[in-house]
Amino acid sequence: MQQKGDIRAYNRFAWDLAVERKSVWTVPVDSGSVAAARRGEWQISLTPSKAVPRHWFPGLRGAEILCLAAGGGQQGPVLAAAGEAVGARVTVFDNSPRQLAQDRLVAESEGLRLAIVEGDMRDLGVFADGRFDLVVHPCANMFVPDVRPVWLECVRVLAEGGVLMAGFVNPVLYLFDQDADNGAAPVARHRLPYSDLTSISESERKSYMRAGEALEFGHTLTDQIAGQLDAGLVLTGFFEDRWEGQPPAEFTDTYIATRSVKTERYR
């Protein structure tokens, strides 16, 4: 299970199963949301509860947009509907065929132009250099062992001046035992950075996998933020968020969203 392809294959299975179980991240937007987006009334999320500020978005006129590791029929259809009248083109890229099927379902039922591509977020070789003006990457990179290749690929496929909007987990989330029954007090358990391959026992990992839970990796803030800077991006926006009920949300935010721009000046 420590091989790159094995992790990807297992997490593809886990997210296909999440669609069957109707995880909140797999339920597509409805017709009302698409109609509202066509009227200019829209928002998307990168993290559990906060909407992305509208001023973070570049102009959608003629824009090429990549929704990266963003299947589930949520961000992609909204952006496709919002940019329909101004010629924006949206591509949804994800590892899970069933997540992508949710985007296809909305596109077909609502008459949206939406390209669907299956693949690994660490390898965007199917796309040419400088193809996209905007990459939207909601919380997903905790499902790969190394996040830096994701940032490098984002920079490669972004046009000069292109924008990356990314959501990710603050690694402090993985410090705590998510299964401990200890009332309101979270229990610190794991050293960071966290990995489902090395931070828990083999029996625990097998239990997660029998339950169809995706394997997760708690990347350092150095890899999440400095990784973007090292790849050639400049940070231009930042906010934090939390998922209520998930320890230690009672005490601190545990999710982060960033806006960054590809610029030759800093490469």
Phi, psi and omega in degrees: 000351181277355179282143183308312182294325180294318179297314180299315181296318180293316181292333172297313177301315183297320180283329171300319178293324178299326176296315179300324182274359178061045171307148181302334182274005182240000183270116185289160177293157182264177182299325180297321179293321179293316179298319179296319179297322177296333178273358181093008181254093186207160173202157174227165179239147172252339184231176191301323190229335184268141175280151176290132177302138183296331181288351175289336187278135169288172176299141182271351184298117179067012186286144169261120187240133175246121171265103192265125184052045191229034175291170180120358176073031184246281183294316185303305180298323179296314180292324177297318179291319181295325183262004186302314186285345183245016172078019175290146178237129187244133174242130175254127183238127183204159180277341187257117177301324183284329172295316178296327178297331177293320176294318180298320179301313180293317181300315182291320183285333184253001179069036181265146173271113185215119177276139183239125182225130176264137178176184183264126183299342179276354183219099180256032184301342178291345182252142179289158174302139174068022186289325192247147175269336182215130171244124179251117188231084179291169185313109179203341187285359171288355180262009173235146184291334184226119185272339185299323175300330178296314180296319180298320179290323176300315180296319182298317185274350177279142171287160176302129184085359179291157187248135170249125173245119188230141171247143178202172185269132168293127185298346178301334178304322185277355176294332190257153177280109183288344183258356183290135177262090186224037179062228183270356185262112177292150183251117177291132184224319193253144167283151180251150000289153184265147174213132175295348179274332188231343187270347179234168181287160178300322180294321177295316180298317179296326177294316176303315185289324175297328179278356180076023178278136179294148175282137185236158182220125182266093185288148178292159174294333174300314180288326182284318185259304176298331176300321176293316180297317180296331180284345179114023179251153175245126182287127182233358179199151186200135166209163179245160185209171176213160175250103185304136180093350179258113181303142359261047183299339177295340188241335185200157171291146182231008177231151183227143171236138178232150169243129179220159186234137175280124179217133182297332185303327186254016179251000000 
